[in-house]
Amino acid sequence: MNFDDVKAVLHAIQQSQPLPVTGLQTTLRQKSIISDEMPLRQQDDRIKSWLLNVISSQYNRVRRFHRLAPISTDMPRQQLIDYLRQDYQQSDRVLEAWSVMFVHYSGLLETLTIQEYESIAQTSERTLRRRQIYGHRLIHMHIQLC
């Protein structure tokens, strides 16, 4: 599994497309997260839920480190936006990267435009993209280490 494998799978999740066959599946089979006996659709669902769980748990772990309340999927939209503002007040690249990953892949804030996100984060789209790339690297490292 390489970095591009992780990016390709995350991109497919974001676009609600079938997951591409990559080295990530092999890695997740070795880690017993999926198995060859599972139908492909079930493997895709397991990979998606596992990756989203990793993103969510890592994001909340870093939020707790900064003494911020964890984000929950059942929060109202405005509360999620307030929590995102808190992320960018910490000036922590790791927190910002997990925050971007959460926003892009959780689907909770699908209606959030780039301009709104720039305003919330008080940064540029370019910086948000850099944080997303860093987030891809963080999740890649996490998968290799777990």
C-alpha positions as CSV (number, residue, x, y, z in Angstrom):
1,M,0.0,0.0,0.0
2,N,1.3,3.4,-0.9
3,F,0.1,7.0,-0.3
4,D,-1.7,7.2,-3.6
5,D,-3.7,4.1,-2.7
6,V,-5.1,5.8,0.3
7,K,-5.8,9.0,-1.6
8,A,-7.7,7.1,-4.4
9,V,-9.9,5.3,-1.9
10,L,-10.7,8.5,0.1
11,H,-11.5,10.3,-3.2
12,A,-13.9,7.5,-4.1
13,I,-15.5,7.8,-0.7
14,Q,-15.9,11.5,-1.1
15,Q,-17.4,11.1,-4.6
16,S,-19.7,8.2,-3.5
17,Q,-18.1,6.0,-6.1
18,P,-17.1,2.3,-5.9
19,L,-13.8,1.9,-4.3
20,P,-10.9,1.2,-6.6
21,V,-8.9,-2.0,-6.0
22,T,-5.6,-0.9,-4.5
23,G,-2.9,-2.1,-2.1
24,L,-5.0,-0.7,0.7
25,Q,-7.4,-3.7,0.4
26,T,-4.4,-6.1,0.8
27,T,-3.2,-4.2,3.8
28,L,-6.6,-4.3,5.4
29,R,-6.9,-8.0,4.7
30,Q,-3.6,-8.6,6.5
31,K,-4.9,-6.6,9.4
32,S,-8.2,-8.7,9.4
33,I,-10.4,-5.6,8.8
34,I,-11.8,-7.3,5.6
35,S,-11.6,-10.8,4.3
36,D,-11.7,-12.5,1.0
37,E,-14.9,-14.3,2.0
38,M,-16.8,-11.1,2.2
39,P,-18.7,-10.0,-0.9
40,L,-17.0,-7.0,-2.6
41,R,-19.8,-4.6,-1.6
42,Q,-19.5,-5.6,2.0
43,Q,-15.7,-5.1,1.8
44,D,-16.2,-1.6,0.4
45,D,-18.7,-0.8,3.2
46,R,-16.3,-2.1,5.9
47,I,-13.4,-0.1,4.4
48,K,-15.5,3.1,4.3
49,S,-16.8,2.7,7.8
50,W,-13.3,1.8,9.1
51,L,-11.6,4.8,7.4
52,L,-14.3,7.2,8.6
53,N,-14.0,5.8,12.1
54,V,-10.2,6.3,12.0
55,I,-10.7,9.9,10.8
56,S,-13.3,10.6,13.5
57,S,-11.4,9.0,16.4
58,Q,-8.0,10.6,15.5
59,Y,-9.7,14.0,15.0
60,N,-11.4,13.7,18.4
61,R,-8.1,12.5,20.0
62,V,-6.3,15.6,18.9
63,R,-9.2,17.8,19.9
64,R,-9.0,16.3,23.5
65,F,-5.3,17.0,23.5
66,H,-6.2,20.7,23.0
67,R,-8.9,20.4,25.7
68,L,-11.6,20.8,23.2
69,A,-14.9,18.8,23.3
70,P,-15.2,15.9,20.9
71,I,-17.3,16.2,17.8
72,S,-20.3,13.9,17.5
73,T,-22.2,13.0,14.4
74,D,-25.5,14.1,15.9
75,M,-24.5,17.7,16.6
76,P,-26.5,20.5,15.0
77,R,-24.8,22.2,12.0
78,Q,-24.1,25.5,13.8
79,Q,-22.4,23.7,16.7
80,L,-20.2,21.8,14.2
81,I,-19.2,25.1,12.6
82,D,-18.4,26.5,16.0
83,Y,-16.2,23.5,16.8
84,L,-14.4,23.9,13.4
85,R,-13.6,27.5,14.3
86,Q,-12.1,26.3,17.6
87,D,-9.8,24.0,15.6
88,Y,-8.3,26.9,13.6
89,Q,-7.8,29.0,16.7
90,Q,-5.3,26.4,18.1
91,S,-2.7,27.0,15.3
92,D,-1.9,23.3,15.2
93,R,-1.3,21.8,11.8
94,V,-2.2,18.2,12.9
95,L,-5.5,19.3,14.3
96,E,-6.3,21.3,11.2
97,A,-5.4,18.4,9.0
98,W,-7.8,16.0,10.9
99,S,-10.4,18.7,10.9
100,V,-10.2,19.0,7.1
101,M,-10.3,15.2,6.7
102,F,-13.4,15.1,8.9
103,V,-15.2,17.8,6.9
104,H,-14.3,16.3,3.5
105,Y,-15.1,12.6,4.3
106,S,-17.7,12.6,7.0
107,G,-20.4,14.0,4.8
108,L,-21.8,15.9,7.7
109,L,-21.2,19.3,6.2
110,E,-21.8,18.5,2.5
111,T,-23.5,21.9,2.1
112,L,-20.5,23.8,3.3
113,T,-19.0,25.8,0.5
114,I,-15.3,26.5,0.1
115,Q,-15.9,30.2,0.7
116,E,-17.8,29.3,4.0
117,Y,-15.0,27.0,5.0
118,E,-12.3,29.6,4.3
119,S,-14.3,32.1,6.4
120,I,-14.7,29.6,9.3
121,A,-11.0,28.6,9.2
122,Q,-9.9,32.2,8.4
123,T,-7.5,30.8,5.9
124,S,-7.2,30.3,2.1
125,E,-8.4,27.4,0.0
126,R,-4.8,26.7,-0.8
127,T,-4.0,26.2,2.9
128,L,-7.1,24.0,3.3
129,R,-5.8,21.8,0.4
130,R,-2.4,21.6,2.0
131,R,-4.0,20.5,5.2
132,Q,-6.0,17.9,3.3
133,I,-2.8,16.5,1.7
134,Y,-1.2,16.4,5.2
135,G,-4.3,14.6,6.5
136,H,-3.9,12.0,3.7
137,R,-0.3,11.5,4.9
138,L,-1.4,11.2,8.5
139,I,-4.1,8.5,7.7
140,H,-1.5,6.7,5.5
141,M,0.9,6.6,8.5
142,H,-1.9,5.5,10.8
143,I,-2.8,2.6,8.6
144,Q,0.8,1.4,8.4
145,L,1.2,1.6,12.2
146,C,-2.0,0.0,13.3
